[in-house]
C-alpha cells in the first residue's frame, strides 16, 4: 500500500410545444399552495405552473397517476387552467393520459431525459471519484455497471507508478467473481440472479471464485447484509478487491465502485481500504440523488424468493480480470 494511503485521509422523438403556447393561459387567482409544497414565484407564469404539475406527478411515494380535479386541488389552481396545461404537456410527451381514464402520469419523454441525465452524471462523477481515491489509496479504483452477466468498467484510475489503468474502460469481466460485480447484484433475489447468470454461466475465474449458482447467491446474501463485497483470489491468485454499490435517487443499484490490488499490499490495510470504498460509493450515490429529502431510501435487500437453484458447472481455467 502506498504511503499516500496513510496520509490522504434515448430520447424518443416528440413534437415540442412552443413556450408561447403555454403563455396563452390568463393569470388567475390561486389558493395557497398545499402544506409541504413550496409555492413557486408567480412571475414564472406558465413555466412554473408546468413545473408544479410535473413535480406533483413525480412525487416519490405518491400515486402513479392523478386526475385533473385532484391536481388542481393540490396545487390550488383553477381546474380549467390545469386541464389546458396538461393537454399541452401531453402533446409534448412530458405527461401521458392513461387509456380509458381521465388520469395523468409522468410521460415517457421525461423518463428518457432523466435516464440520459443520470448516465452522464454518473460517468462525470465517477471520473472524479476514481481519480481522487486512486491518489489517496495508491491502488487502482474502478466504477462499473452491469452488462448482461458481466461488469463493464466505465471509469478507472491508478497511480502512475503502480498498476496502469489505460485500456480498462469498456472491458468486461464476470459478475460472479469480482467485488464490483457482486455488489451490482445486491438488489436482486435468487430468481433474478439466476436469469442473469445461467445463460452465460459463471465464466472464467480464479481459484477461490464461486463454483455454482448456489454458492454465488450465498456470497451475495452475506455481502449484502454487511454492505460491501470482497473478492480474494477470485479473478487471479494474489489479487484482492473490495466493492460497494452505488445507488440512484430511487435507491436502486446502478453501479459499483471498487478498489483492487495485490493481496500483500491491500490486506494489511483492509479496514482503511474498506472505509474508503464505502465512503466513495456513498459520495457517488449522493451525487446521483440518493438519500435526498423526499427520495426513496436504499433498499435493505431483494424480495424473498423460494425458487430452487440448480448448480452450474465449474468454470474453466483462471483468467485475469478487474476488481
N, C-alpha and C positions, 0 to 999 in steps of 0.2 A: 504494500500500500504506500502510495506516495506521501511524503511529509505534508503535502497540501491537505491530506485528509484530516490531519490533526489541527491544522492552523486555520482552515477555512470553516469555519463553522458550516338536378337538371330542370332548369325552368321549363314548364310547359308553356307553349305559345298561348298568348291571351291578348285580346284586344284591350288596349289601355284606354281608360276613360279620362278625358282631359280634365284637369283641375277646374277649368272654368265651368264644367258641367255641375260640379259639386256646388259651385258658388251661386247657383240659381235658387238655393233654399233661402227663404226670407228668414231673418233672425226672429226668434220667438222667445217669449219669457219662459224661463226654465225654473223648475223647483230645485232646491238644494240637492247636491249630489248625495247619494245614499251613504250612510255611515260606513267608513272603512275604505271608500273610494275617493281618491283625491280629485277634486274638480279641476278641469283644465281652464286655462285662460281663454275667456270667450273671444279675445282678439284673434285667436287662431281660426275662429269661424268653422267652416265645414270640414277643414282638415282635422281639427281637434275633435270634432264630433265623430268623424270616421274612426279616429284612433280610439276614442272611448268605446265605440261598438266592438272593435277588434279586441281591445283589452278585455272587455266583458266576456266575449265568446271564447277567449283563450285563457280564462282564469283557471289556474291549476286546481284540480279537485272539484271544479264546478260542473254543471250539466253539460253534456256533449252538444246540446243544441237548445235554442231559446226561440220563443215566438216574438212577434213584433210588440205585442202588448207588454210582455214581461221585460223586454229590452228597454222600451220606453219608460216603464215604471222604475226600473233600477237606475236608469240614467237621469231620470227627471226630465225627460224630453217629450215633446209633442209626438203622438203616435203617427200622424201622417208624415211628419218630418223624418222620423226614423224609418218608416216604410220606404220613402223615396231614397233615402241614403242606402238602405240595404239593397235596393234594386240596382243602384249604381255600383255598389261593391260586388254584387253578384255578377253583373255584366263584365266586370274587370277580373273576375276569378278569385277575389280575395275572400268571399264567403260563398257557401253553397246552400241552396234551398233543398231541404230533404224532400225526396219524391213522395207525393201523396200527403204532405202536411204543410203547415204554414210556419215551420220552424227553420231557423238558420244555424249553420255551423261554420267553423273556420274552413276556408277554401283551400283547394289543392295548390294554388299558386303560392300561398303563404308557406305551405309545407316545403315546397321546392326552394323558396328563398331562404327559409330557415335552415334547411339541410346544407345548402351551399355555404351559408354564413358560418355554421358550426364547423364544417370541414376546413374552411380557410382559417378560422380562428385556431382550431386545433393544431394545424400544421405550423402556423406562425408562432404560437405559444410553445409548441413542442421544441422548435429550433432553439428558442431562448432557454428553455429548461435544461435540455441536454448539454448545451454549451456550459451553462453555469455549474451543473452538477459534475460534469467531467473534470472541470478545472478544480473543483473543491475536493473530489474524491480520488482523482488520479487514475480512474478506470473508465472503460467505455460505458456510455449511457445511451440507451435506445428508447424510443417510443414506437410501439407497433399497434396495428389494427388487425382485426380478423379478416382473412380472405379464404373462404372455404374452410378446409381443415388445417390451415396454416396461419401463422402470424407473419404479417408483412411489415417490415421496418419502414416508417415514414420519416423518421428523423433520428440522427445519431451523431455522437461526438466522442472524441477520445483525445487524451493528451498527446501532443506532437511526438514526445519521446517514447510513448508507450504504444498500445495497440492502435493501428491505423484504422480510421473509420471510413475512409474513402471506399466507395463501391458497395457499402452496406444498404443504402437506401434502395428500396424496391425488392430486396431479397426476401425470400420466404423460407421458413423452417416450420416443422410440425408444432402444432399447439400442445401436443401431449407431453413433450419432453423439454419444454422451455418455461422459464419462470413467467415471462410476459404472456406466453401462450395460455398457460393455465389460469392466470389472472383474468384473461379475457372470457373465461368460462364461468366466472363466479355467479352470474345471473341465471345460469341455465340448470334445469333439472336433468335427471338421468336420461330421459327420453330425448330431450333436445341435444344433449351431448352426443348421444348415440347417432342421431340423424346427421350430425356434422362429421363425426369420426369414422363411422362404419364404411361409408362409400370409398374413402381414400386409405383406410387403415391407419395404424399408429405412425407409420413412416419410419425412416432410418433414425436410429438413436444410439446413445451411449450405453455403457454397462448398467447404470442404475436407473434407466428410464422405465416407466410403466410398461408391462408386457401384456396387459389385457385391458379391455374397456372397464371391467370391474375395478381394477387397480387404479386406473386413471380417475374414475368417478370418486373413489375413496380419497385419493390425494386432493382432488379439487374440493371435496367437502371439508377436509381437515384444514386446508389453506384458506378456504372461505371464512371459516369460523375465526381464524386468527387475523384475517385481513391482508395477508401477503403470502407470496409463494416463494419456494426455494427449490432450485434445481442444482444438484451436486452430482457431477459425473454423468449427467443425463444427455448432453449433446456431445460431449467428448470427455475423456478421462482427464481429471485435473482441473476442469472448468467449473466454477461456481457462479450462480446468478440468483438474483433476488428481484421479484417483480411485484407490482401493486396496480390495482385497477384505476382507471381514470373515468370519471362519470360526467354526464352532461346535466343540464338543468332538470331533467326528469328523473335523475338518479340512476339512469341506465349506463352500464359499462360500454364505453365507446372506444377505448384504447387502453393500453397498459404501458407503464414506464418501468424500466428495469436497468440494473447495473450488473455487469459481468466481468470476470477477470480470473486469473489463476487462483486456485484454492489457497495456495501458500501465501498469497498476499491478502486476499479478501477475508478468509476465515478468522485471522487474529483480530480483525476489527469489524466482525459481523454485525454486532449491535449498532455500531456507528453507521454502517452502510444501510442497514435496515431502516434506521430512523430517517436517514437522508432520503431513501426511496419513498417512504410513506409521506414525508413532508412534501417532496417534489410532486408526487402524484396528487396529493391534496391541493397543492397550489394550482396545478394544471386543471384539476376539476373545478376549482372556484373560478378560474378564468373562463370556463365554459358555462358558468351559471349554477353549478351545483351548490347547494346549501344557501342559495339566495332566499331572502324573505319571500314567502308565498310560493316557493317552489317545492316540488316533491323531494323528500329526503332519500338518501341512498337506501336501497332495499337490503334487508338483512340476509336474504338468500333466495333461492328459487322456490317455486311452489313444490310441494312434496309430490312424489310420484311412486307408484308401486310397480312400474314397468320392470320386467325382468331384463337383465342384460346378459348377452352371450359373450364369452371371452373372444378376443381376436387372436390371431396367430402372432407369435413373437415376431418383432420387426427384424429386418436384415442387419447386416454388419453396421457398426457405428459410422456416423458421418458428421463432420464438424458443422456446428450451427451457431446461431445467435443466442442471446440470452432469452 
